[in-house]
Amino acid sequence: MSVSDQKKKQIIEAAIAEFQERGFAGASMDRISDRAQVSKRTVYNHFESKEVLFKGINQCLADQINSALEMPYDPDLPIRETLIRLGWAEGELMINPCFMSLARMIMSETIRDPELAADMNSRMTKLSVFAEHIQEAITEGKLSADDPSVAAEQFLGLLKSRAFYPNIYASRVPERAEMEKIIEESVDMFLARYGTKAA
């Protein structure tokens, strides 16, 4: 990692801590530079404003989500295994304390600012990846759904309603065994609605 990249990483980590403690409105670029142990000029060289810095943190979260879902559809896998694999792409993030802490901080701000929420939403591709997998399975006759996008939303909703939202509000991270149970039960419920005999 270059010196510049290392300083940028320090700034982002310091900004996350600052935003978590004080919120977006109360955060200070001066304190962020102190926390990062870099000059204020260095902070502004990387991020021209507090808004740009916050969007940079949004991008870090989106990158984690999107990279977790970089997996092609495998037609040789049974549909239940495909869905469990897809569920774990999301589940691995939910059992990651750093991810959950970052998500909690960003959610607290996006609730107050619709523009930030829209910006965050535009950076994430997970719903389209879920929908693409479901569409492939429909084409193969392994699932039967009229609208793969709606089915994808429902599958994500099953996972997040039990593993993400209760924990994000309670400031906790689910255990791996807990996540495994949620994924498998969500997959079974999803298949009870959309599964076919061909699967």
N, C-alpha and C positions, 0 to 999 in steps of 0.2 A: 504494500500500500504506500503510495507517495505521501510526502509530507502534507500536501494540499488535501488529499483524500482523508488523511488521518485527522486533520484539523476540522474538516467538514463533518466527519463522524462525531468528533468531540462536541461540536456545536449542536448537532441534532440531538445527541444524548442529553446535553445540558438543557436544551429547549424543551424536550419532553418532560424533564423533571420540573422545570419552571412552569410550564403550562399546567401540569398536574397539580402543582401546589397553589397556583394563583389564578388559573383560568387564562383565557386569551386576553381579556381586557386588562387584567392585573399584571400580566407578564411584562418584564422589562428586558430590552435588548442589552442594557448595561449589566444586569444580573446574569443574563445568559452568557455574556462574554466572560464574566468573572467565574461562573461555574465551569465553563469550557477551558478556562486558563489560556485564553487567547485575547488579543486586543479587540476593541470594538470595531476597528477598521477591518480586521480579518473577518469578523462576523458579517459586516456589510459587503465585503468583497464576495462572499459566498451567497449571501441572501440580502437583497436590497431593502427589504422591509420585514416587519414582523409577519405580515400577511403571506409574503413569499416563503418565509421560513416555515410557517404553519402548513402551507401547501406542500412543502418539501417533506414534512413529517407525514402528511396524508399519502404522499407518493410512496414513502417507505412502507406504510401499512398495505397499500394497494399492491406493491411489488411482492410482499410476502404472500398475500392472498393469491395473486395471479401465478406466481412461480409454483405454489403448492398444487395448482391445477393444471400444470403443463404435463398432461398425460393423455396419450391417444387412446381412442376407443379400441378395445381388443375383442374382435368378434369370436375368438375361441374361448373366452371366459363364459361360464354360466352367468345368467343375468344377476343372480343374487350376489355372486362374487364381484361382479362389475359395480353394483350399487354399493356394496360394502367398501370397495376400493375408493369409490367416489366420496362416500361418507367420511372416510379417513383423511382424504385430502383436506376436508374442512375440519375434521376432528382433531388432527395434529395441531392445527392452529389454536383451537379452543383449549387444549391442555398445555399450551405454551405460555408461561407466566408473562414473558416480555410482550408477546402479541396481545394478550388480554389487557395488560396494563396500558399499552398504546391505544388499543381500541376503546377502552374506557375513557381515556383522556380526550380522544377525538370525538367520541359520541357526545360527551358533555358539552362540547363547543358547537357541534353541528346541529344540536337541538335548538340552540339559540340563534343560529345563523343559517337560513335556508340556502344561501349561496355556497357556503362551505359544504353543506350536505350534498348539494347538487354536484359540486366539484369532486367530492369523494366518490359519489355514486358513478360518475363518468369514468373514473379510473379503474373500476373493478369489473372484471370480466367473468366472474364465477358463475353467474346465472346463465350466461350464454353457453359456458362449457357444460354445465349440467344439462341444459336443454339439448345441446348437440349429442351428448351421450344417450339421452332418452330417445331422441329422434332416430339415431342409429339402431337402437334396440327395437323401436317400433317398426322400422324398415325390415328388420330381420324376423319380425313376428314374435319377439321375446316379450314385448310390452304392447298394450293396447290403450292408446290415449288420443283424444281428439286434438289436443293442443299441448305439444311438448314443453312450451314455455310455462304454461300453468302447472303442469305436472312437476316441472323443475322447481318452481316456487313452492309448491306443496312439500316436496322432498326436503328442500332447504329449511322450510318452516318447521317440519317435524324435528329436525336436528337442533335448530337454533332455539326453539321454544323451550327445550329442556336443558340444553348444554351451554348455550350462550347467554341469553337474556337473564335468567335467574342468577347466574354467576357474575355477570358484568355488574348487576345492581348490588350484589352481596360482596363484591370485591374478593371473590375466590376463583380458583381454577379447578375444574373437574379432574378427578383422578382418571388414569388410563382405563382402569376396569369399568368405571362409571361411564366413560365415553364409549367404550366397546358395547356395553349393554344398550345405551341409547341408540347407537348406530344400527345394531342388529335388530332391535325392536322397530326402529323407524323403517328399515328396509322391509321387514316382514309386513308391516302395515301398508307400505307403499305397494308391495307385490299383491297384497290381498285386494287392492283396488285396481291395479293396472296390469298385473301379471296375466300371462296366457298359458294355455296347456303346452304350447310349443316350447316355453321356457324350461 
